[in-house]
Amino acid sequence: MNPNTKSDRKPDILYKVGSRNPGSRFLDIEIKVATKGKSSFNVALPTWRPGRYELGNFAKFIRGFKVKDANQKEVAFKKVSSHVWLIASGDVKFVTISYQFYTTELNAGSSWVDKNQLYINPVNCLMYVVSRESEHCTISFDVPDSYNIATGLKREGSTFSAANFDELADSPIICSPNLQHKTYNVSGVIFNIWFQGDLKPNWEKLIKDFKAFTGKQLRAMGDFPFNEYHFLFQILPHKGYHGVEHLNSTVISLGPDKEVMKPKLYDELLGVSSHELYHAWNVKSIRPADMVPYDFSKENYTEMGYLTEGVTTYMGDLFLIKSKVFNLKKYIIEIHKLLDRHSFNYGKYNYSVCESSFDTWLDGYTKGIPNRKTSIYTEGALLALCIDIMLISESGGKQNLDTVMKTLFDDYAKKGIGITEEIFIATIKVQGGLFINDLFDNFYHKAVDYFDLLKSTFNKVGFVLKKEDNSNELAGRFGCYTDKKGKVLLVAPESPAYSKGINVGDQILSVNKAKVIGKEWSENIGENQTLELKKVIGSETVDLGANSSSKQGPYFEKYRLSEITEKNDNQIKNRIKWLGK
């Protein structure tokens, strides 16, 4: 059901959220449930949240679980699994379930309470009645009258309503006296921008830029899935960058607050906002069949992370240049970031993007063991770029990835049909993409490098892609990539560093007896590469240059784009179709 649709049914499940002591970081939650004549029933807490395809085990944050009837008499219950409770309701008509939920951190996917706000992602703190997820429900908040409330849920007096638990779970809520709010209208759809935190927004610039990329996305997709949309920003005092898509809203956490309106972080704000808005179509409407509907009780495995996150990552940035919010220089910077992530990750030789998608449930959001897997965001975005440009070229500019996604939206998502890999491939084929089977066989389902594919693809739009040696000699020559303080982040397989037993997490103390200091210490470090390493216990000296059977570089190469000076007519036409005029 559209979240903008009001239901006249009286709800049988009522939620109430507050906090008697915000400083404790505990939420106080009550759920009033009509038993409907059942002598027992189960309630459960979701084990994961949409947008983060890994088990969250949120039940570990619950304490003080109690159940009472209308006369405040205790009702028996038993916990039957990590996240499920059996309520022995007997012959009572209503029970009230109460518990406290501990809020551990403030980000785009969490819940949080302090003296300044009460913020929840219902999916990680509200239980549902098993087998009654489709029932209409309401939620109210025990907060001061001075608090404003930002959410995509429909307000009905002092409560907010949801057609079902899926809608409630996917509707974050911020209650605060400090919310800043503006709206803008594109093609009759109201878009809300909410800021929570210490920020003085440049509203004129924000509205202009948001209207530009919103309008471009909406025109490409034909119409919007919802009547209204909400950007909920959590502005942090410290460094942070995180966005989570929701049904008709998104939460974006960003910081530090003093940098948000400055060029670098403001560009990041635009990038994540465009990305999350595109999710309103892709994932919140166009969704892999493996996840229709969501099952919150267990993992929802899919190999189609290249669609859910890869296409969205690519499209989010693309619409910023198409709408002229970004210029070509800024857009190429974003492409170079993707190329670096691809080039530096030797896991691309071990796991395909499809395999990595399946394993997000295992370790997809951590680095994991060295060089095991790839990223559905990075690899999915680069392959989406290839589909887009190749389709433009093959169809003579008549079709592109926009037309593919619009077809998926119109022909499948609007009818509630989930997308399979076969549907995705067939849709591209119908629009002239006869290359797509080869792309899936040799790149989506194989663990390989994409350099030659990317090189030929960028040539179609007037760019040359070249490999450049990494100027950081420790990384480029010896395969040891570190941060600025000498902590080893990546080690290239079969490199001198690898053969000498240097591992991720090691700390380099000195090079040729010179201490590791300054920002550029690992560049131009000379011919005799003697490193003193700090291990878990003790330290050791490693001479990278002596008696090494491994070749010295190149490792961690950078893939860089440059303009073709004299482009032919096809390259010019393809470029215009790709990026706009």
MARNUPA-854281 format. One record per residue (C-alpha): residue number from 0; x, y, z; residue in three letters. Coordinates in steps of 0.05 Angstrom, whole numbers, plus 32768, in hexadecimal, padded with zeros to 4 digits. Example, Ala and Ser with C-alpha at 12.3 -4.5 7.8 and 13.67 -1.06 7.14 Angstrom:
REM residues 2
[0,[80F6,7FA6,809C],ALA] [1,[8111,7FEB,808F],SER] 
END
This chain:
REM residues 581
[0,[8000,8000,8000],MET] [1,[8018,8047,7FF0],ASN] [2,[802E,8066,8032],PRO] [3,[8007,80A5,801F],ASN] [4,[7FC6,807E,8020],THR] [5,[7F9D,8086,8060],LYS] [6,[7F7A,804A,807E],SER] [7,[7F38,8051,80A2],ASP] [8,[7F3F,800F,80C7],ARG] [9,[7F48,8011,8112],LYS] [10,[7F8D,7FF5,8121],PRO] [11,[7F95,7FB8,814D],ASP] [12,[7FE0,7FC4,8158],ILE] [13,[7FF5,8006,8179],LEU] [14,[803C,801B,8187],TYR] [15,[8053,8050,81B8],LYS] [16,[809B,8068,81BD],VAL] [17,[80BC,8098,81EF],GLY] [18,[80F5,809C,8220],SER] [19,[80ED,80A9,826B],ARG] [20,[8137,80B8,826F],ASN] [21,[8155,80CE,822C],PRO] [22,[819A,80D3,824C],GLY] [23,[8199,8088,8257],SER] [24,[8193,807D,820C],ARG] [25,[815A,804C,8218],PHE] [26,[8119,8051,81F1],LEU] [27,[80D9,803B,8215],ASP] [28,[80AC,8015,81E6],ILE] [29,[8065,7FFC,81EE],GLU] [30,[803C,7FD2,81BD],ILE] [31,[7FF2,7FC8,81C9],LYS] [32,[7FD9,7F8B,81A4],VAL] [33,[7F92,7F71,819A],ALA] [34,[7F97,7F26,81A3],THR] [35,[7F5C,7F17,8175],LYS] [36,[7F49,7EDA,819D],GLY] [37,[7F8D,7EBA,8199],LYS] [38,[7FA4,7E98,81D9],SER] [39,[7FEC,7EA2,81C4],SER] [40,[8015,7EC5,818E],PHE] [41,[805C,7ED7,817D],ASN] [42,[807C,7F1C,8178],VAL] [43,[80C0,7F26,8157],ALA] [44,[80F4,7F5B,814D],LEU] [45,[8111,7F61,8106],PRO] [46,[8156,7F42,80FF],THR] [47,[816E,7F73,80C9],TRP] [48,[815A,7FB4,80A8],ARG] [49,[814F,7FC5,805E],PRO] [50,[818B,7FE8,8040],GLY] [51,[81BB,7FC0,806B],ARG] [52,[81BC,7F79,8054],TYR] [53,[81DA,7F59,8091],GLU] [54,[81BE,7F3E,80D2],LEU] [55,[81B9,7F76,8106],GLY] [56,[81A2,7F4B,8142],ASN] [57,[817E,7F87,815F],PHE] [58,[815F,7F5D,8197],ALA] [59,[81A0,7F63,81BE],LYS] [60,[818C,7FAB,81CD],PHE] [61,[814C,7F99,81F1],ILE] [62,[8141,7F94,823C],ARG] [63,[8106,7F93,826C],GLY] [64,[80D6,7F6D,823E],PHE] [65,[8091,7F69,825F],LYS] [66,[804A,7F58,824C],VAL] [67,[800B,7F6F,8270],LYS] [68,[7FC0,7F6D,8265],ASP] [69,[7F8F,7FA7,8269],ALA] [70,[7F8D,7FA0,82B5],ASN] [71,[7FD9,7FA4,82BB],GLN] [72,[7FDC,7F5A,82CC],LYS] [73,[801B,7F38,82B2],GLU] [74,[8012,7F0A,8276],VAL] [75,[8040,7ECE,826E],ALA] [76,[8073,7ECD,8236],PHE] [77,[80B0,7EA6,8220],LYS] [78,[80E9,7EB8,81F3],LYS] [79,[80ED,7E81,81BE],VAL] [80,[8127,7E9A,8192],SER] [81,[8158,7ED3,818E],SER] [82,[8123,7F03,8176],HIS] [83,[80DF,7EE2,8182],VAL] [84,[80B3,7EE2,81C1],TRP] [85,[8076,7EB6,81CC],LEU] [86,[803E,7EDA,81EF],ILE] [87,[800D,7EAD,8216],ALA] [88,[7FD2,7EDD,8213],SER] [89,[7F9C,7EAC,8228],GLY] [90,[7F57,7ECB,8224],ASP] [91,[7F69,7F15,822B],VAL] [92,[7F55,7F43,81F2],LYS] [93,[7F91,7F73,81F5],PHE] [94,[7FD8,7F6E,820D],VAL] [95,[800C,7FA5,8215],THR] [96,[8054,7F91,8206],ILE] [97,[8089,7FBE,8223],SER] [98,[80D5,7FBF,8220],TYR] [99,[8110,7FEE,821D],GLN] [100,[813D,7FF4,81E1],PHE] [101,[8185,800D,81E8],TYR] [102,[819D,803E,81B3],THR] [103,[81E7,8035,81A6],THR] [104,[81FA,8065,816F],GLU] [105,[81DE,809D,8144],LEU] [106,[81E1,808E,80FA],ASN] [107,[81B2,8088,80BE],ALA] [108,[819A,8042,80D0],GLY] [109,[8198,8043,811B],SER] [110,[816A,805C,8152],SER] [111,[817F,8091,8185],TRP] [112,[8165,80B9,81BF],VAL] [113,[8185,80F2,81E6],ASP] [114,[8170,8136,8201],LYS] [115,[816B,8152,81BA],ASN] [116,[8142,811E,8196],GLN] [117,[811F,80DB,8193],LEU] [118,[8130,80B8,8151],TYR] [119,[811C,8072,813D],ILE] [120,[8123,8044,8102],ASN] [121,[80E7,8018,8115],PRO] [122,[8105,7FDC,80F3],VAL] [123,[813A,7FD5,8129],ASN] [124,[8112,7FE3,8167],CYS] [125,[80C8,7FD3,815C],LEU] [126,[80AD,7F8C,815F],MET] [127,[8078,7F6F,8131],TYR] [128,[8042,7F3C,813D],VAL] [129,[8055,7EFE,8116],VAL] [130,[8023,7EED,80DE],SER] [131,[8001,7F31,80E7],ARG] [132,[8034,7F5C,80C3],GLU] [133,[8000,7F73,8091],SER] [134,[7FD3,7F94,80C5],GLU] [135,[7FC9,7FDF,80CB],HIS] [136,[7FED,7FFD,8107],CYS] [137,[7FFA,8041,8128],THR] [138,[8033,8060,814E],ILE] [139,[8035,8099,817F],SER] [140,[806D,80BC,81A5],PHE] [141,[8074,80D0,81ED],ASP] [142,[809C,8110,81E0],VAL] [143,[8094,8159,81F6],PRO] [144,[8062,8184,81D0],ASP] [145,[809C,81B0,81B7],SER] [146,[80B6,8176,818D],TYR] [147,[80AA,8175,8142],ASN] [148,[80A6,8131,811F],ILE] [149,[80C5,8120,80DC],ALA] [150,[80AF,80E0,80BA],THR] [151,[8091,80C5,807A],GLY] [152,[8057,80A6,80A1],LEU] [153,[8012,80C6,809D],LYS] [154,[7FFD,80EE,80D9],ARG] [155,[7FB7,80E1,80F6],GLU] [156,[7FAE,8110,8131],GLY] [157,[7FE1,80FF,8166],SER] [158,[7FF5,80BD,8146],THR] [159,[8015,80A6,8105],PHE] [160,[7FF9,806C,80DD],SER] [161,[8017,8035,80B3],ALA] [162,[7FF1,8006,8084],ALA] [163,[801B,7FCB,809D],ASN] [164,[805B,7FBB,80C2],PHE] [165,[8085,7FC0,8083],ASP] [166,[8071,8009,807C],GLU] [167,[807D,8017,80C5],LEU] [168,[80C1,7FF3,80C5],ALA] [169,[80D7,801B,8089],ASP] [170,[80C3,8060,80A4],SER] [171,[80F8,8081,80D0],PRO] [172,[80E2,80B7,8100],ILE] [173,[8105,80F3,8120],ILE] [174,[80E4,8117,815B],CYS] [175,[8108,8157,816F],SER] [176,[80FD,81A0,8181],PRO] [177,[8137,81B3,8154],ASN] [178,[8122,8199,8111],LEU] [179,[812B,81C8,80D5],GLN] [180,[80FC,81BD,809B],HIS] [181,[80F1,81D4,8054],LYS] [182,[80CB,81B7,8019],THR] [183,[80CE,81BA,7FCE],TYR] [184,[809F,81A2,7F97],ASN] [185,[80B1,817C,7F58],VAL] [186,[8078,8168,7F29],SER] [187,[8045,8169,7F61],GLY] [188,[806E,813F,7F91],VAL] [189,[8081,815F,7FD4],ILE] [190,[80C8,8154,7FEA],PHE] [191,[80DB,8163,8033],ASN] [192,[8121,8173,804C],ILE] [193,[812A,816C,8098],TRP] [194,[816A,817C,80BE],PHE] [195,[8177,8164,8105],GLN] [196,[81B8,817E,8123],GLY] [197,[81E3,81BC,8126],ASP] [198,[81E0,81D8,80E0],LEU] [199,[81CF,8219,80BD],LYS] [200,[81B8,8201,8079],PRO] [201,[81BF,822B,803A],ASN] [202,[8177,821D,8028],TRP] [203,[8178,8242,7FE6],GLU] [204,[81B2,8218,7FCB],LYS] [205,[8197,81D8,7FE9],LEU] [206,[8152,81DF,7FCB],ILE] [207,[816E,81F3,7F87],LYS] [208,[819D,81B6,7F84],ASP] [209,[816A,8185,7FA0],PHE] [210,[8135,819C,7F6F],LYS] [211,[8166,8193,7F36],ALA] [212,[8179,814A,7F43],PHE] [213,[8134,8138,7F5B],THR] [214,[8114,8153,7F1C],GLY] [215,[8146,812E,7EEF],LYS] [216,[813A,80EC,7F12],GLN] [217,[80EE,80F4,7F11],LEU] [218,[80ED,8105,7EC7],ARG] [219,[8119,80C8,7EB7],ALA] [220,[80EC,8098,7EDD],MET] [221,[80AA,80B7,7EC7],GLY] [222,[8088,80BE,7F0A],ASP] [223,[8097,80B7,7F54],PHE] [224,[8081,807B,7F7E],PRO] [225,[8066,80A8,7FB7],PHE] [226,[803F,80E9,7FC0],ASN] [227,[8072,8104,7FF1],GLU] [228,[80BB,80F7,8004],TYR] [229,[80E7,8109,8040],HIS] [230,[8132,8114,8045],PHE] [231,[8143,810C,808F],LEU] [232,[8189,8126,80A0],PHE] [233,[81AD,8115,80E0],GLN] [234,[81E6,8149,80E3],ILE] [235,[821E,8130,8110],LEU] [236,[8253,8157,8136],PRO] [237,[8287,8124,8120],HIS] [238,[829B,8105,80DE],LYS] [239,[8265,80D9,80C0],GLY] [240,[8247,80C4,807D],TYR] [241,[820D,8093,8079],HIS] [242,[81CC,808E,8053],GLY] [243,[8192,805D,8057],VAL] [244,[8158,8058,8027],GLU] [245,[8111,8050,8040],HIS] [246,[80CB,804A,8022],LEU] [247,[80BC,8093,8016],ASN] [248,[80F7,80B1,803C],SER] [249,[8140,80AC,804A],THR] [250,[816C,80B9,8087],VAL] [251,[81B1,80D6,8079],ILE] [252,[81E5,80E2,80AF],SER] [253,[821D,8111,809F],LEU] [254,[8253,8137,80C4],GLY] [255,[8278,815B,80DF],PRO] [256,[8241,818F,80E3],ASP] [257,[8270,81CA,80D7],LYS] [258,[8286,81AD,8094],GLU] [259,[8242,8199,8077],VAL] [260,[8236,81D8,804F],MET] [261,[827E,81DD,8038],LYS] [262,[828D,81C5,7FF1],PRO] [263,[82AC,8181,7FFE],LYS] [264,[8278,8167,802F],LEU] [265,[8240,818B,800C],TYR] [266,[8251,8163,7FCD],ASP] [267,[824D,8124,7FF7],GLU] [268,[8209,813A,8011],LEU] [269,[81F0,8143,7FCA],LEU] [270,[820D,8100,7FB5],GLY] [271,[81ED,80D7,7FED],VAL] [272,[81AB,80FD,7FE6],SER] [273,[81A7,80EE,7F9B],SER] [274,[81B9,80A5,7FA9],HIS] [275,[8184,809C,7FDF],GLU] [276,[814E,80BF,7FB6],LEU] [277,[815A,808F,7F7C],TYR] [278,[814D,8056,7FAD],HIS] [279,[8104,806D,7FAE],ALA] [280,[80FF,804B,7F6B],TRP] [281,[8138,8019,7F6F],ASN] [282,[812F,7FEB,7FAC],VAL] [283,[80F2,800C,7FCA],LYS] [284,[80CB,7FFE,7F8A],SER] [285,[80F8,7FD6,7F5B],ILE] [286,[810E,7F9D,7F88],ARG] [287,[812F,7F59,7F7E],PRO] [288,[80FC,7F21,7F80],ALA] [289,[8126,7F02,7FB8],ASP] [290,[810E,7F3B,7FE5],MET] [291,[80C4,7F3F,7FD3],VAL] [292,[80AC,7F44,8008],PRO] [293,[80E2,7F51,803C],TYR] [294,[80E9,7F19,806F],ASP] [295,[8103,7F39,80AF],PHE] [296,[810C,7EF7,80D2],SER] [297,[814A,7EE0,80AB],LYS] [298,[817B,7EF0,8074],GLU] [299,[815D,7F04,8030],ASN] [300,[8193,7EEB,8001],TYR] [301,[819B,7F08,7FBB],THR] [302,[81D1,7F0D,7F86],GLU] [303,[81B3,7F4E,7F6C],MET] [304,[81D7,7F80,7F98],GLY] [305,[81F3,7F9B,7F56],TYR] [306,[81AC,7FB4,7F48],LEU] [307,[8197,7FCB,7F8D],THR] [308,[81D6,7FF0,7FA0],GLU] [309,[8203,7FF0,7F62],GLY] [310,[81D1,8010,7F32],VAL] [311,[81BC,8041,7F68],THR] [312,[8204,8055,7F77],THR] [313,[820F,8062,7F2D],TYR] [314,[81CD,8086,7F21],MET] [315,[81D3,80B2,7F5F],GLY] [316,[8213,80D3,7F45],ASP] [317,[81FD,80D2,7EFC],LEU] [318,[81BF,80FC,7F0B],PHE] [319,[81E9,8131,7F2D],LEU] [320,[820E,813F,7EEC],ILE] [321,[81D0,8136,7EC1],LYS] [322,[81AD,816B,7EEB],SER] [323,[81EB,8198,7EE9],LYS] [324,[81F2,8196,7F35],VAL] [325,[8236,8177,7F28],PHE] [326,[8264,818C,7EEF],ASN] [327,[828D,815B,7EC6],LEU] [328,[82CB,8164,7EF2],LYS] [329,[82A4,8151,7F32],LYS] [330,[8284,8116,7F10],TYR] [331,[82C6,80FA,7EF7],ILE] [332,[82E0,80FF,7F3F],ILE] [333,[82A7,80D2,7F55],GLU] [334,[82B7,80A0,7F1C],ILE] [335,[8300,80A0,7F31],HIS] [336,[82EB,808E,7F78],LYS] [337,[82C6,8051,7F5D],LEU] [338,[8301,803E,7F30],LEU] [339,[8331,8042,7F6B],ASP] [340,[8304,8016,7F96],ARG] [341,[8301,7FE3,7F5E],HIS] [342,[834B,7FE5,7F4D],SER] [343,[8364,7FE2,7F96],PHE] [344,[8337,7FA7,7FA9],ASN] [345,[835A,7F66,7F96],TYR] [346,[831C,7F41,7FAE],GLY] [347,[8301,7F4C,7F68],LYS] [348,[832B,7F0F,7F53],TYR] [349,[830A,7EE3,7F88],ASN] [350,[82C0,7EF7,7F8B],TYR] [351,[8291,7F11,7F56],SER] [352,[8260,7F48,7F64],VAL] [353,[8227,7F15,7F66],CYS] [354,[824B,7EEA,7F98],GLU] [355,[825C,7F27,7FC2],SER] [356,[8212,7F3B,7FC1],SER] [357,[81FE,7EF8,7FDD],PHE] [358,[8232,7EFE,8014],ASP] [359,[821F,7F43,802C],THR] [360,[81FA,7F1B,8061],TRP] [361,[823C,7EFC,8077],LEU] [362,[826E,7F36,8076],ASP] [363,[8257,7F67,8042],GLY] [364,[825E,7FA5,806D],TYR] [365,[82A2,7F96,808B],THR] [366,[82E5,7F90,8069],LYS] [367,[82E8,7F46,807A],GLY] [368,[8325,7F1C,806C],ILE] [369,[8356,7F3A,8039],PRO] [370,[8343,7F3A,7FF0],ASN] [371,[8306,7F0B,7FF7],ARG] [372,[82CD,7F32,7FD8],LYS] [373,[82B8,7F6F,7FB0],THR] [374,[8285,7FA6,7FBC],SER] [375,[823E,7FA5,7FA0],ILE] [376,[8241,7FF1,7FA1],TYR] [377,[8282,7FFA,7F7A],THR] [378,[827F,7FBF,7F4A],GLU] [379,[8234,7FC7,7F40],GLY] [380,[823D,8011,7F30],ALA] [381,[8275,8006,7EFD],LEU] [382,[824F,7FCE,7EDA],LEU] [383,[8210,7FFA,7ED9],ALA] [384,[823A,8030,7EB8],LEU] [385,[824F,7FFD,7E83],CYS] [386,[8207,7FE9,7E76],ILE] [387,[81F2,8032,7E70],ASP] [388,[8227,8047,7E3E],ILE] [389,[8226,8006,7E17],MET] [390,[81DA,800A,7E10],LEU] [391,[81DF,8052,7DF9],ILE] [392,[8212,803E,7DC5],SER] [393,[81EE,7FFF,7DAD],GLU] [394,[81AA,8021,7DA7],SER] [395,[81C3,805F,7D84],GLY] [396,[81B2,808A,7DC1],GLY] [397,[8169,8072,7DC5],LYS] [398,[8170,804A,7E04],GLN] [399,[8199,804D,7E44],ASN] [400,[8197,8033,7E8B],LEU] [401,[8161,8066,7E9B],ASP] [402,[8132,8044,7E6A],THR] [403,[8142,8000,7E87],VAL] [404,[8133,8017,7ECE],MET] [405,[80F3,803A,7EB8],LYS] [406,[80DB,7FFA,7E97],THR] [407,[80EA,7FD2,7ED7],LEU] [408,[80C3,8007,7EFE],PHE] [409,[8087,800A,7ED0],ASP] [410,[8081,7FC0,7EBC],ASP] [411,[8094,7F9E,7EFD],TYR] [412,[809B,7FCA,7F3B],ALA] [413,[8057,7FEC,7F31],LYS] [414,[8038,7FA6,7F2E],LYS] [415,[805C,7F8E,7F6C],GLY] [416,[8088,7F5D,7F44],ILE] [417,[80CF,7F52,7F5C],GLY] [418,[810A,7F55,7F2C],ILE] [419,[8133,7F18,7F1A],THR] [420,[8175,7F17,7EF6],GLU] [421,[8150,7EFA,7EBA],GLU] [422,[8120,7F35,7EBA],ILE] [423,[8159,7F67,7EBF],PHE] [424,[817E,7F46,7E85],ILE] [425,[8140,7F3F,7E59],ALA] [426,[812E,7F88,7E64],THR] [427,[8173,7F9F,7E4D],ILE] [428,[8171,7F70,7E11],LYS] [429,[812D,7F8A,7DF9],VAL] [430,[814A,7FD0,7DF8],GLN] [431,[8185,7FBD,7DCC],GLY] [432,[81B7,7FA4,7DFF],GLY] [433,[81CA,7F63,7DDD],LEU] [434,[820D,7F67,7E02],PHE] [435,[81EE,7F5A,7E45],ILE] [436,[81F5,7F0E,7E48],ASN] [437,[8240,7F14,7E3C],ASP] [438,[8244,7F49,7E72],LEU] [439,[8222,7F1D,7EA5],PHE] [440,[8248,7EDE,7E92],ASP] [441,[828C,7EFF,7E93],ASN] [442,[8287,7F36,7EC6],PHE] [443,[824B,7F32,7EF4],TYR] [444,[8256,7EE8,7F02],HIS] [445,[82A2,7EE5,7EFD],LYS] [446,[82D8,7F00,7F2B],ALA] [447,[8300,7F2B,7EFB],VAL] [448,[831D,7F70,7EEF],ASP] [449,[82F4,7F9F,7EC3],TYR] [450,[832B,7FCB,7EA6],PHE] [451,[8325,7FB6,7E5D],ASP] [452,[82D9,7FB8,7E61],LEU] [453,[82DA,7FFD,7E80],LEU] [454,[830E,8016,7E4E],LYS] [455,[82E4,8003,7E12],SER] [456,[82A5,801E,7E33],THR] [457,[82C2,8062,7E44],PHE] [458,[82DD,8068,7DFD],ASN] [459,[8295,8067,7DE3],LYS] [460,[8289,80AA,7E07],VAL] [461,[82CB,80CC,7DF6],GLY] [462,[82F8,80B9,7E31],PHE] [463,[8339,8093,7E34],VAL] [464,[8343,8067,7E71],LEU] [465,[838C,805B,7E85],LYS] [466,[83B1,8039,7EBE],LYS] [467,[83DE,8064,7EE9],GLU] [468,[8412,804C,7F1B],ASP] [469,[8401,805B,7F63],ASN] [470,[842E,8095,7F78],SER] [471,[8430,8077,7FBE],ASN] [472,[846E,804B,7FB5],GLU] [473,[8460,801C,7FEF],LEU] [474,[841D,800D,7FD0],ALA] [475,[842F,8010,7F86],GLY] [476,[8472,7FEC,7F87],ARG] [477,[846D,7FBD,7FC3],PHE] [478,[8422,7FB1,7FCA],GLY] [479,[8419,7FCE,8010],CYS] [480,[83E1,8001,8015],TYR] [481,[83DF,8028,8056],THR] [482,[83BC,8063,8076],ASP] [483,[83E1,80A3,8085],LYS] [484,[83F9,8089,80C8],LYS] [485,[8417,8049,80AC],GLY] [486,[83E0,8017,80BD],LYS] [487,[83DB,7FE2,8087],VAL] [488,[8396,7FE3,8066],LEU] [489,[83A1,7FB7,8028],LEU] [490,[83D6,7F86,8010],VAL] [491,[83D9,7F72,7FC7],ALA] [492,[83DC,7F26,7FBC],PRO] [493,[8420,7F0A,7FA8],GLU] [494,[8441,7F4E,7FB2],SER] [495,[8483,7F59,7FD7],PRO] [496,[845B,7F6F,8013],ALA] [497,[8431,7F30,8010],TYR] [498,[846C,7F02,8008],SER] [499,[848E,7F22,8044],LYS] [500,[8453,7F15,8072],GLY] [501,[8438,7F5C,8077],ILE] [502,[83EE,7F58,8089],ASN] [503,[83B2,7F85,808E],VAL] [504,[83B2,7FA7,80D2],GLY] [505,[83FE,7FA8,80DA],ASP] [506,[841B,7FEB,80EF],GLN] [507,[8459,8005,80CC],ILE] [508,[8485,802A,80FE],LEU] [509,[84BF,8040,80D3],SER] [510,[84DD,803C,808D],VAL] [511,[8529,8038,8088],ASN] [512,[852B,804A,80D2],LYS] [513,[8504,808A,80C5],ALA] [514,[84C4,808F,80EE],LYS] [515,[8482,808E,80CA],VAL] [516,[846B,80D6,80CF],ILE] [517,[8447,8108,80A3],GLY] [518,[8414,80FF,806C],LYS] [519,[843F,80E8,8032],GLU] [520,[8472,80BC,8055],TRP] [521,[8466,8080,8028],SER] [522,[8475,80A6,7FE7],GLU] [523,[84BC,80A6,7FCB],ASN] [524,[84D7,807A,8003],ILE] [525,[8515,8065,7FDE],GLY] [526,[8533,8026,7FC2],GLU] [527,[8545,8000,8002],ASN] [528,[8501,7FF2,801F],GLN] [529,[850C,7FDC,8067],THR] [530,[84CC,7FDF,8090],LEU] [531,[84C6,7FD7,80DB],GLU] [532,[8481,7FBB,80E9],LEU] [533,[8459,7FB8,8129],LYS] [534,[8433,7F76,812E],LYS] [535,[8400,7F61,8162],VAL] [536,[843A,7F4C,818F],ILE] [537,[847E,7F6D,8188],GLY] [538,[849B,7F88,8148],SER] [539,[84C5,7F70,810E],GLU] [540,[84EF,7F8C,80D6],THR] [541,[84DD,7F7B,808E],VAL] [542,[850A,7F8A,8052],ASP] [543,[84DB,7F8E,8017],LEU] [544,[8512,7F95,7FE4],GLY] [545,[853F,7F5B,7FF8],ALA] [546,[8538,7F15,7FDB],ASN] [547,[84F0,7F1E,7FC7],SER] [548,[84D5,7EEE,7F92],SER] [549,[849A,7F1D,7F86],SER] [550,[849B,7F53,7F51],LYS] [551,[849D,7F9B,7F65],GLN] [552,[845C,7FB9,7F4D],GLY] [553,[8433,7FD3,7F30],PRO] [554,[83FE,7FCA,7F67],TYR] [555,[83C1,7FF3,7F7A],PHE] [556,[83C1,8015,7F36],GLU] [557,[8393,8050,7F29],LYS] [558,[8364,8050,7EEE],TYR] [559,[835D,8096,7ED3],ARG] [560,[8331,80B7,7E9E],LEU] [561,[8347,80EC,7E6C],SER] [562,[8321,810E,7E34],GLU] [563,[832A,80F9,7DEC],ILE] [564,[833B,813B,7DCB],THR] [565,[831B,812D,7D88],GLU] [566,[82DC,8105,7D93],LYS] [567,[82B5,80E7,7D59],ASN] [568,[826B,80F3,7D4E],ASP] [569,[8256,80B3,7D71],ASN] [570,[827F,80C3,7DAF],GLN] [571,[8261,8108,7DB2],ILE] [572,[8219,80EE,7DAA],LYS] [573,[8225,80B8,7DDE],ASN] [574,[8243,80EA,7E0F],ARG] [575,[8207,8118,7E09],ILE] [576,[81D6,80DE,7E14],LYS] [577,[8200,80C5,7E4F],TRP] [578,[820B,8106,7E75],LEU] [579,[81DB,8137,7E56],GLY] [580,[81F0,8174,7E2F],LYS] 
END
